[in-house]
């Protein structure tokens, strides 16, 4: 199970991404180093959400009500994405079946 962003254009090869997952009304903050795709249209954040080193992030990802992701570009403008995560636990559980 991977975590990535699409639908934008990414300039830097390696990009620091700030992720805030709102769990029980409190933001849980993470900083992730993303890698852009060869066509610069996808930013790969986490290859394997089920890996043991991602356990805390994955738990918060499944429990969050919303997510805010800021892509910190050095050559292009930084982008911010906001997601309503209602139903995300069910979606993740479905993908794991």
ABEGO torsion letter per residue (X at the ends): XBBBBBGBBBABABBBBBBBBBBGGBBBBBBBBBBBBAAGABBBABABAABAAAAAAAAAAAABABBBBBBBBAABBBBBBBBBABGAAAAAAAAAX
